[in-house]
Amino acid sequence: MTALTDEKIVVRIQSGETEIFGKIIDRYQRRLAGFIKKIIGNHDEVDDLVENSLVAAYVNIQDFDTKKKFSSWILRIAHNITVDFIKKKKPLILPEDWDEADKNNKLFEEMEIEREEKIKINGALEKLELKYREVLVLKYFEDKSYEEISDILHTSTSNVGVIIKRAKSKLREIYEK
Amino acid sequence: MKNKEIKKELMQKIKTGKVVMKPKWEFKLKEWGTEGIGLVAVAVAAVALTALYYFIKIYDPREWLPFGQIGWQIFLEDFPYYWLILNLFLVCAGVWLWSRVGQNYKKTRGGLALAVVGGVLLLSIGLILFRGL
């Protein structure tokens, strides 16, 4: 039996089957928490931001175009809520023990960095400006394509490429200091 | 532990109607409103550009330019700035509004600006020709 895609679930929610929103929560709660944690790093606030993101996703679900990818849409909501939070509060310190998603991620591979060096690179990421940090998180931890990142950050695909290039170069600069 | 709490609490709020989804028409209205205001901005910007052209043609402040510094002063005093300012403001507003419509965020600001300026110019030329100005 094939599992329902996110988009099919959303079609059913949009047509009134609100109780299956629980499936969306099951699928995205941890993922959103991982994403937000990498951006703000504050464990205490992460759950509230995840909850706010899920509430916003439900409230605005009729705005979702089911021809598009739901994961990009919900990550955009989480991104907006996280950015609002950062604007209101001081940027917080990233945790050293980023969750399991970073175990084999491509950023570390691309930078040819050993696992023991991860703490150092986490520190470098922490020092990166938000716009560079979030694009690296989306590309290398969420494994999003340029097209999807452009949907999440609402910018052109070419601009995504430019920001990623700059982010990697800035990260390397900070890392090598 | 918190994982289950979020789901339980949120689903409870949905069931009891404390969290309600916004109707589709609200999003459509917002989208059409932005598009409509964007179109109005482009149309009024074209009218402002046409008015600028018209007033320069009628009063022609350029005639004062050969009279040296005094001529320049009169030219600057007579120039119909308000139409120019209105036009520039509406072009900027138009670009800002259109960048918020649909998938336009994928386009570069330069490309959008070019499209809006092109639209304003075409409309303005159309107005000038239609009104025989």
Contacts between the chains, C-beta under 8 A, distances in Angstrom:
chain1	res1	chain2	res2	distance
A	13	B	21	8.0
A	14	B	24	7.7
A	18	B	14	5.5
A	18	B	15	7.9
A	18	B	21	7.5
A	19	B	11	7.4
A	19	B	14	7.8
A	19	B	15	7.5
A	21	B	10	7.8
A	21	B	11	7.0
A	21	B	14	6.3
A	22	B	7	6.0
A	22	B	11	5.4
A	25	B	6	6.9
A	25	B	7	4.6
A	25	B	10	6.4
A	25	B	11	7.4
A	26	B	7	7.0
A	29	B	3	5.9
A	29	B	6	6.1
A	29	B	7	6.9
A	30	B	3	7.2
A	47	B	2	5.1
A	47	B	6	6.7
A	50	B	6	6.6
A	51	B	6	5.2
A	51	B	9	7.7
A	51	B	10	6.8
A	54	B	6	6.9
A	54	B	10	5.9
A	55	B	10	6.5
A	55	B	13	7.8
A	55	B	19	5.7
A	58	B	10	7.4
A	58	B	14	6.5
A	58	B	19	6.0
A	58	B	21	5.9
A	59	B	19	6.6
A	59	B	20	7.1
A	59	B	21	5.7
A	59	B	22	5.8
A	60	B	21	7.5
A	60	B	22	6.3
A	60	B	27	7.6
A	61	B	21	5.4
A	62	B	21	5.9
A	62	B	22	6.1
A	62	B	23	6.4
A	62	B	24	4.2
A	62	B	26	7.8
A	62	B	27	6.1
A	63	B	22	7.6
A	63	B	24	7.7
A	63	B	27	4.2
A	150	B	105	7.5
A	150	B	106	5.8
A	154	B	105	4.2
A	155	B	105	6.3
A	155	B	106	8.0
A	156	B	105	7.2
A	156	B	106	5.3
A	156	B	107	6.3
A	156	B	108	5.4
A	157	B	106	6.5
A	158	B	108	7.1
A	159	B	108	7.5
